[in-house]
Amino acid sequence: MSAVPAALVKALGQLGDRAVVRVAVKSIAITLVLFAGAGAGLYVGFDRLLRSGWFAGVVPESFAGTAAVLAWLLVSFIAFWLLFRVVALAVLQFFADEVVAAVEAKHYPALAASARPLPLVREVAVASRSLLRALGYNLLALPLAALLVFTAIGPAVVFLGVNAVLLGREVTDMAWLRHHTAWGAGDEQGNPVPRSERILLGAAIAGLMLVPVVNLVAPLIGAAAGTHLVLRRLAGSVRG
């Protein structure tokens, strides 16, 4: 039986812990500020573009403001839907150690001693690779999603599948990277969580990220659940 449901239940049970709440406040605030800033810049750009000479005779001056708002709403909605999970996960990477450490301390104290927090430079590198990987895979999936747009559910299934693979890897690597040197593995290689469990967890988190409000804490749930999957395997190796 898969360990994913149990890991998700344990992760949900720890959302009220002070350390997890602290990370939630920081990561949600930064994510929303980034989107708010990008949204404001996007609106200003559309407004100036539609009032410029490029659209003279195409968009009446009196309609330029309304057209800018409509274009901003459409592009912002699409960008938020496509990029929220990418940005939220990239932001969480900088605070992942705090979530993983909270799970270690509460459920796996014997393994806490072997953990090695990532230095800031390494966190930036990991977050950057994660962001580029997510953007790259989602861009590659766009043509297929476009072909399936008339099926209504097709694009959602495509992106859910892509992000299930991505998220499953990212949220388990958050914990594995703190322990991999103690287990003789290099970088992300040797992640002990089976691919099937990673994809199942990734699919669950990708699904949660489609739910308004819940999507704000979904990355935290994923990070905590991914930590359980990794440390459960490591704990089993120690006992073995």
C-alpha positions in Angstrom: 0.0 0.0 0.0 1.3 3.5 -0.8 2.7 5.6 2.0 1.5 8.8 0.3 -2.0 9.0 2.0 -0.4 8.6 5.5 2.3 11.2 4.7 -0.4 13.7 3.6 -2.4 13.1 6.8 0.7 13.7 8.9 1.5 16.8 6.9 -1.9 18.3 7.4 -1.7 17.6 11.1 1.5 19.7 11.4 0.2 22.8 9.6 -0.6 24.4 12.9 3.0 24.0 14.3 4.6 27.4 14.9 7.6 26.7 12.6 5.3 25.7 9.7 3.0 28.7 10.3 6.0 31.0 10.2 7.1 29.6 6.9 3.6 29.7 5.5 3.3 33.4 6.3 6.7 34.3 4.8 6.3 32.2 1.6 2.6 33.2 1.0 3.4 36.9 1.5 6.4 36.8 -0.8 4.5 34.9 -3.5 1.6 37.3 -3.4 3.9 40.4 -3.4 5.7 39.0 -6.5 2.4 38.4 -8.3 1.1 41.8 -7.3 4.2 43.6 -8.5 4.2 41.7 -11.8 0.5 42.4 -12.2 0.9 46.1 -11.6 3.8 46.3 -14.1 1.7 44.3 -16.6 -1.2 46.7 -16.3 1.1 49.8 -16.7 2.7 48.2 -19.8 -0.6 47.4 -21.4 -2.0 50.8 -20.7 1.1 52.6 -22.2 1.2 50.2 -25.2 -2.5 50.7 -26.1 -2.2 54.5 -25.8 0.9 54.6 -27.9 1.2 55.3 -31.6 1.4 51.6 -32.3 -2.3 51.2 -31.9 -3.4 54.5 -33.3 -6.5 54.0 -35.5 -6.9 50.4 -34.1 -7.9 51.2 -30.5 -9.9 54.5 -30.0 -8.3 56.7 -27.4 -11.5 56.7 -25.4 -11.5 52.8 -25.3 -7.7 52.5 -24.5 -8.2 52.4 -20.7 -10.9 49.7 -20.9 -8.9 47.7 -23.4 -5.9 47.8 -21.1 -8.0 46.5 -18.2 -9.5 43.7 -20.3 -6.1 42.6 -21.7 -4.6 42.8 -18.2 -7.4 40.7 -16.7 -7.0 38.0 -19.3 -3.3 37.7 -19.3 -3.1 38.0 -15.5 -5.5 35.1 -15.1 -3.7 32.9 -17.5 -0.3 33.7 -16.0 -1.5 33.2 -12.5 -3.1 29.8 -13.4 0.1 28.6 -15.2 2.8 30.1 -13.0 1.4 30.1 -9.5 2.7 26.6 -8.7 6.0 27.4 -10.2 6.6 30.6 -8.3 5.2 29.4 -5.0 7.5 26.3 -5.1 10.5 28.4 -6.0 9.8 30.7 -3.1 9.3 27.8 -0.7 12.7 26.4 -1.7 14.3 29.2 0.3 12.4 28.2 3.5 12.2 24.4 2.9 14.8 23.7 5.5 12.5 25.1 8.2 9.6 22.8 7.2 11.8 19.7 6.9 13.5 20.5 10.2 10.1 20.8 11.9 9.0 17.4 10.6 12.4 15.8 11.6 12.2 17.2 15.1 8.6 16.0 15.7 8.6 12.6 13.9 12.2 11.5 13.2 14.5 12.9 16.0 17.0 10.1 15.4 17.7 11.3 11.9 17.9 15.0 12.8 21.6 14.7 13.7 22.6 13.6 10.2 20.8 16.5 8.5 22.9 19.2 6.9 21.1 22.5 6.2 21.8 23.9 2.8 24.0 27.0 2.6 22.3 30.0 1.0 24.3 29.7 -2.3 23.1 26.1 -2.6 19.5 27.1 -1.8 19.6 29.7 -4.6 21.1 27.1 -7.0 18.5 24.5 -6.2 15.6 27.0 -6.4 16.9 28.3 -9.7 17.2 24.8 -11.2 13.7 24.0 -9.9 12.2 27.2 -11.5 13.9 26.6 -14.9 12.9 23.0 -14.9 9.3 23.8 -14.1 9.1 26.6 -16.7 10.8 24.4 -19.3 8.5 21.4 -18.9 5.3 23.5 -18.8 6.4 25.3 -21.9 7.0 22.0 -23.7 3.5 20.9 -22.6 1.9 24.0 -24.1 1.6 22.7 -27.7 -0.1 19.5 -26.5 -2.4 21.4 -24.2 -3.3 23.7 -27.1 -4.2 20.7 -29.3 -6.5 19.5 -26.6 -8.1 22.8 -25.7 -11.4 21.9 -27.4 -11.8 18.9 -25.2 -12.2 21.3 -22.2 -10.5 19.0 -19.7 -7.5 18.0 -21.9 -5.2 21.0 -21.1 -5.9 20.5 -17.3 -5.0 16.8 -17.5 -1.7 17.6 -19.5 -0.5 20.2 -17.0 -1.6 18.0 -14.0 0.5 15.2 -15.3 3.5 17.4 -16.0 3.4 19.0 -12.6 2.7 15.7 -10.8 6.2 14.6 -12.0 7.8 17.9 -11.3 6.3 18.5 -7.8 6.9 14.9 -6.7 10.5 15.3 -7.4 10.8 18.8 -5.9 9.0 18.2 -2.6 11.0 15.0 -1.8 14.3 16.5 -2.8 13.8 19.2 -0.2 14.3 16.6 2.5 16.7 14.4 0.6 19.2 17.1 0.0 19.6 17.6 3.8 20.6 14.0 4.2 22.1 12.8 1.0 25.8 13.4 2.0 25.3 11.2 5.1 24.1 8.4 2.9 26.9 8.7 0.3 24.9 10.1 -2.5 25.7 13.0 -4.7 23.3 15.9 -5.1 19.7 14.8 -5.9 20.9 11.4 -7.0 19.7 8.4 -5.0 16.4 9.9 -3.8 15.0 6.8 -1.9 11.3 7.5 -2.6 10.0 5.3 -5.4 9.0 7.2 -8.6 5.4 5.9 -8.3 5.1 7.5 -4.8 6.7 10.7 -6.0 4.3 11.0 -8.9 1.3 10.2 -6.7 2.3 12.8 -4.1 3.0 15.3 -6.9 -0.5 14.7 -8.4 -2.1 15.3 -5.1 -0.3 18.5 -4.5 -0.9 19.7 -8.1 -4.6 19.0 -7.5 -4.6 21.0 -4.3 -3.0 23.9 -6.1 -6.0 24.2 -8.3 -8.2 24.9 -5.3 -8.5 28.6 -4.4 -7.1 29.4 -0.9 -5.9 25.8 -0.4 -3.4 26.5 -3.1 -1.6 28.9 -0.8 -0.6 26.2 1.6 -0.4 23.3 -0.9 3.4 23.7 -1.3 3.9 23.4 2.4 1.7 20.3 2.6 3.8 18.9 -0.2 7.1 19.7 1.5 6.0 18.1 4.8 4.5 15.0 3.1 7.6 14.7 0.9 9.8 14.8 4.1 7.8 12.0 5.6 8.3 9.8 2.5 12.0 10.4 2.5 12.7 10.0 6.2 10.4 7.0 6.5 12.6 5.3 4.0 15.8 6.4 5.7 14.5 5.4 9.1 13.7 2.0 7.6 17.3 1.7 6.3 18.7 2.5 9.8 16.5 -0.1 11.5 17.4 -2.6 8.7 
